[in-house]
Amino acid sequence: MKMQYVALKNKPRTLRSLTGLNSNEFETLLTSFGVAWDNFVKETFERADRKRAVGAGRIAHLKTIEDKLLFILFYYRQYPTQEAQGFFFGMSQSQASEWIHRLSGLLNQALGYEMQLPERRAAKLEAVLSDCPSLEFIIDGTERPINRPKDKDKQKSYYSGKKKGHTVKNNLITERGGKVMYLSRTCEGKRHDKKLADEENYRFPSGSKLLQDTGFQGYRPSGATVIQPKKKPRGGELTPDEKLLNRAISSLRVEVEHQIGGVKRAQILVQKFRNRTANFVDEVMETACGLHNFRLAHRK
């Protein structure tokens, strides 16, 4: 028996465990997902030169829009192999792969319609952050494991000494008490957090406060007052007052770890990333941030 939304609709705890969304959130996102699907159908199947009617051919495995959304949310939340994904939804591995890549883009579009995706263009960052009333932000880097690249040069650049494995990295900027506002490009795990920030040249609204950890030592972006723990001097010790201040700053900055933890409720970011489709490793991070922002918006 394959997994279907009709069987989970009245099992809210199971639905939330499998997809990361409760019933109300699922139904809300379903509206935007349906719009994205309708647009896809019009662009793909309702062409003037198409000879077969829409719906012709073999019977679809995912008959309803609810099952399509369930399919892709389940994949992000649990990240099974494509063989297992196909088994759960009554299809082959190749069909599962086709649906994964088709519906992942539509899920991203739906979150865009909901205005929950993070900004990706560094040039637009200052304008986006200006709409945040507190003007208090936190920046941090996060890494995700990937399979070892076959190319020797890529092996070196994607190897993270911090994680002792091959990874990809992103910088996130979050609003204090809010959601993920900005997501950097996805780069190789060897890249330093500060170097990535310098390359993207972030600009903050005048009067902003930016909390950061010692991984951004020396980083002073335009427009922001930086608040950062003091690094212990080489061969020396911090004073009791400096340690006390560091603990106070860390208690504020730890919020970004909770935000990253919320994003990584999607197991597709936690398990070793297996997909090799171009740009998919970047797309899934953006979509997972959008899902986290969507949950925050609806659970407040």
C-alpha positions in Angstrom: 0.0 0.0 0.0 1.5 3.3 -1.1 1.6 6.4 0.9 -1.3 8.8 0.2 -2.4 12.1 1.8 -6.0 10.8 2.3 -4.6 8.2 4.7 -2.6 10.8 6.7 -5.1 13.7 6.7 -6.6 12.7 10.0 -3.3 11.6 11.6 -1.7 15.0 12.3 1.1 13.7 14.4 2.1 11.2 11.7 1.8 13.9 9.0 4.0 16.3 10.9 6.6 13.6 11.6 6.8 12.6 7.9 6.7 16.0 6.4 7.7 18.6 9.0 4.5 20.5 8.6 1.2 20.2 10.6 -2.2 19.9 8.9 -2.9 23.6 8.8 0.6 24.4 7.4 0.2 21.6 4.8 -3.2 22.9 3.6 -1.9 26.5 3.5 1.2 25.6 1.4 -1.0 23.4 -0.8 -2.7 26.5 -2.3 0.6 28.0 -3.5 1.9 24.6 -4.6 -1.2 24.1 -6.6 -0.7 27.4 -8.4 2.9 26.4 -9.2 1.7 23.0 -10.5 -1.0 24.7 -12.7 1.6 27.0 -14.2 3.9 24.1 -14.9 1.1 22.2 -16.7 0.3 25.2 -18.8 3.9 25.8 -19.8 4.7 22.1 -20.4 1.5 20.3 -21.6 -0.8 22.9 -23.0 1.4 24.0 -25.9 -0.2 24.8 -29.2 1.9 22.1 -31.0 1.1 19.4 -28.5 -0.7 16.4 -30.1 -1.9 14.5 -27.0 -4.5 15.8 -24.6 -3.4 16.6 -21.0 -3.7 13.5 -18.9 -3.2 11.1 -21.9 -0.7 8.3 -21.5 0.0 6.1 -18.5 -1.9 6.5 -15.3 -0.1 8.9 -12.9 1.3 7.5 -9.7 0.7 10.8 -7.9 -2.9 11.5 -8.9 -3.7 14.4 -6.6 -2.0 17.7 -5.9 -2.0 16.7 -2.2 0.0 13.5 -3.0 2.5 15.5 -5.0 3.1 17.9 -2.1 3.3 14.9 0.3 5.8 13.2 -2.0 8.3 16.1 -2.1 7.9 17.2 1.5 8.5 13.6 2.6 11.7 13.5 0.5 13.1 16.6 2.0 12.2 15.7 5.6 13.4 12.0 5.5 15.8 11.9 2.5 15.4 8.2 1.7 17.2 6.7 -1.3 15.3 7.1 -4.6 14.7 3.4 -4.6 13.0 3.7 -1.1 11.2 6.8 -2.2 9.7 5.0 -5.2 8.7 2.0 -3.0 6.8 4.3 -0.5 4.9 5.9 -3.4 4.4 2.9 -5.7 6.8 3.7 -8.5 10.2 2.8 -9.9 13.5 4.4 -8.9 13.8 6.2 -12.2 10.2 7.6 -11.9 11.0 8.7 -8.4 14.0 10.6 -9.6 12.0 12.3 -12.3 9.3 13.4 -9.8 11.9 14.5 -7.2 13.5 17.0 -9.6 10.2 18.2 -11.1 8.4 18.8 -7.8 11.4 20.2 -5.9 11.4 23.2 -8.2 7.7 23.6 -7.8 8.0 23.5 -4.0 10.6 26.2 -4.2 8.3 28.3 -6.4 5.4 27.8 -3.9 7.6 29.1 -1.0 8.4 32.0 -3.2 4.7 32.8 -3.7 4.4 32.6 0.1 7.3 35.2 0.4 9.3 32.8 2.6 12.5 32.3 0.6 15.7 34.0 1.8 17.3 36.7 -0.3 20.2 35.4 -2.5 21.5 38.5 -4.1 24.1 40.3 -1.9 23.4 43.6 -3.8 19.8 43.5 -2.5 20.7 42.6 1.1 20.7 46.2 2.5 17.3 46.9 1.1 15.8 43.6 2.4 17.2 44.1 5.9 15.9 47.7 6.1 12.4 46.3 6.5 13.3 44.5 9.7 12.3 46.8 12.6 14.9 45.7 15.2 17.9 46.1 12.9 19.6 43.3 14.9 21.0 40.5 12.9 23.2 37.3 13.3 25.6 35.9 10.8 27.0 32.4 10.8 28.3 29.7 8.5 27.0 26.2 8.2 28.3 23.1 6.4 26.7 20.0 4.9 28.3 16.7 4.1 28.7 15.5 0.5 30.1 12.5 -1.2 33.8 12.6 -1.9 34.4 14.2 -5.3 36.2 12.1 -7.9 38.4 14.9 -9.1 41.5 15.3 -7.0 41.5 19.1 -7.1 37.9 19.1 -5.9 38.7 16.7 -3.2 41.1 19.3 -1.7 38.8 22.3 -2.1 35.8 20.5 -0.7 37.6 18.9 2.3 36.7 20.6 5.6 39.3 20.3 8.3 36.7 21.4 10.8 34.3 18.6 9.8 37.0 16.1 8.8 35.1 15.3 5.6 34.0 16.7 2.3 31.4 19.4 2.7 29.7 22.4 1.1 29.2 25.7 2.9 26.8 28.6 3.1 26.6 31.8 5.2 23.2 32.6 6.7 22.1 36.0 8.0 19.1 35.9 10.3 17.0 38.5 12.1 17.1 38.3 15.8 13.8 36.6 16.8 13.0 36.2 13.2 13.7 34.1 10.1 16.6 33.5 7.7 16.8 36.7 5.7 19.8 35.9 3.5 21.5 32.8 2.2 24.9 33.0 0.4 25.8 31.0 -2.6 26.9 27.4 -1.9 30.6 27.0 -2.0 33.3 24.4 -1.2 33.7 23.4 2.4 37.3 24.6 2.6 36.2 28.2 2.1 36.4 30.3 5.3 33.3 32.0 6.6 34.8 35.4 6.6 36.4 35.0 3.2 33.0 34.1 1.7 31.4 37.2 3.5 34.2 39.4 2.1 33.7 38.1 -1.4 30.0 38.7 -1.4 30.5 42.2 0.1 27.5 42.4 2.5 26.1 45.8 3.3 23.8 46.5 6.3 21.3 49.3 6.9 22.8 52.2 8.9 22.4 51.6 12.7 22.4 47.8 12.4 23.8 45.5 15.1 25.5 42.3 13.9 26.3 39.4 16.2 29.0 37.1 14.9 31.4 34.5 16.3 35.2 34.4 16.2 35.1 32.7 12.8 34.5 36.2 11.5 37.4 37.7 13.3 38.2 41.1 11.7 35.0 41.3 9.7 33.5 44.8 9.8 30.7 45.2 7.1 29.5 48.6 6.1 26.5 50.0 8.1 26.7 47.6 11.0 28.1 47.7 14.6 29.7 44.3 15.2 29.3 42.5 18.5 31.7 39.6 18.8 33.3 37.5 21.6 36.9 38.4 22.3 39.3 35.8 21.2 41.8 34.5 23.7 45.3 35.9 23.0 48.0 33.4 22.0 49.8 32.3 25.1 47.5 34.4 27.3 44.2 34.3 29.1 41.0 36.3 29.1 40.2 38.3 32.2 37.1 37.3 34.3 35.2 40.4 32.9 36.1 39.4 29.3 34.9 35.9 29.9 31.6 37.2 31.4 31.1 39.4 28.4 31.8 36.6 26.0 29.2 34.4 27.7 26.6 37.2 27.5 27.3 37.6 23.7 27.2 33.9 23.2 23.8 33.6 24.9 22.5 36.1 22.4 24.3 34.6 19.3 23.2 31.0 20.1 19.8 31.9 18.5 21.3 31.4 15.1 22.2 27.8 16.0 18.5 27.3 16.7 17.6 28.8 13.3 20.1 26.6 11.6 18.7 23.6 13.5 15.3 24.5 12.3 16.5 24.6 8.7 18.2 21.3 9.2 15.0 19.6 10.2 15.2 18.6 6.5 17.3 15.5 6.6 18.4 16.2 3.0 20.8 18.8 4.6 22.0 16.4 7.4 22.7 13.2 5.6 25.5 12.9 3.1 24.2 14.6 -0.1 23.9 12.0 -2.9 22.3 13.8 -5.8 24.6 14.9 -8.6 22.3 17.1 -10.6 23.8 20.5 -11.3 22.9 23.2 -8.8 20.6 20.9 -6.9 22.8 21.0 -3.8 22.2 24.8 -3.7 18.5 24.6 -4.5 17.7 22.3 -1.6 19.4 24.6 0.9 17.3 27.5 -0.3 14.1 25.5 -0.2 14.9 24.2 3.3 15.4 27.7 4.5 12.0 28.6 2.9 10.3 25.7 4.7 11.8 26.9 8.0 10.7 30.5 7.5 7.2 29.2 6.5 6.9 27.2 9.7 8.0 30.2 11.8 5.5 32.5 10.1 2.6 30.2 10.8 3.6 29.0 14.3 3.9 32.6 15.6 
